[in-house]
Amino acid sequence: MSAAGYVLAAYAVFVVVMAWDYLAPRLQVRRVLRRERARAAAPARRERRATDANALKR
């Protein structure tokens, strides 16, 4: 491989690493937000289920 090949490979690796550095934190934030939204919605779901169950007993 000539020097141009090494330079091109180095740039390719650089682009891949920079793309990962850009995407990884965003993916992690999305995952955490999804988990926290589900956790916040859980009490409301439990309350709704309990209300529905009480309504069915009547």
C-alpha positions in Angstrom: 0.0 0.0 0.0 1.3 3.4 -0.8 1.4 6.4 1.5 -1.9 7.5 0.1 -3.5 4.2 1.2 -2.3 4.7 4.8 -3.5 8.2 4.9 -6.9 7.2 3.5 -7.1 4.4 6.0 -6.2 6.7 8.9 -8.9 9.2 7.8 -11.4 6.4 7.6 -10.7 5.2 11.1 -10.8 8.8 12.3 -14.3 9.3 10.8 -15.6 6.0 12.3 -14.3 6.9 15.7 -15.7 10.4 15.5 -19.1 9.1 14.4 -19.2 6.7 17.3 -18.2 9.5 19.7 -21.1 11.5 18.4 -23.7 8.7 18.4 -22.9 6.7 21.6 -23.9 9.4 24.1 -27.1 10.2 22.2 -28.1 6.5 22.1 -27.4 6.2 25.8 -29.5 9.3 26.6 -32.4 7.9 24.5 -32.2 4.6 26.4 -32.1 6.3 29.8 -35.0 8.6 28.9 -37.1 5.6 27.7 -36.4 3.7 30.9 -37.2 6.7 33.1 -40.5 7.4 31.2 -41.5 3.8 31.7 -40.7 4.0 35.4 -42.6 7.3 35.8 -45.6 5.8 34.0 -45.7 2.6 36.1 -47.6 4.0 39.1 -50.3 5.5 36.8 -50.6 2.1 35.1 -50.9 0.3 38.4 -53.5 2.8 39.6 -55.5 2.5 36.4 -55.4 -1.3 36.7 -56.6 -1.2 40.3 -59.4 1.2 39.3 -60.4 -1.0 36.5 -60.4 -4.1 38.8 -62.6 -2.3 41.4 -65.0 -1.2 38.7 -65.3 -4.8 37.5 -66.1 -6.0 41.0 -69.1 -3.8 41.3 
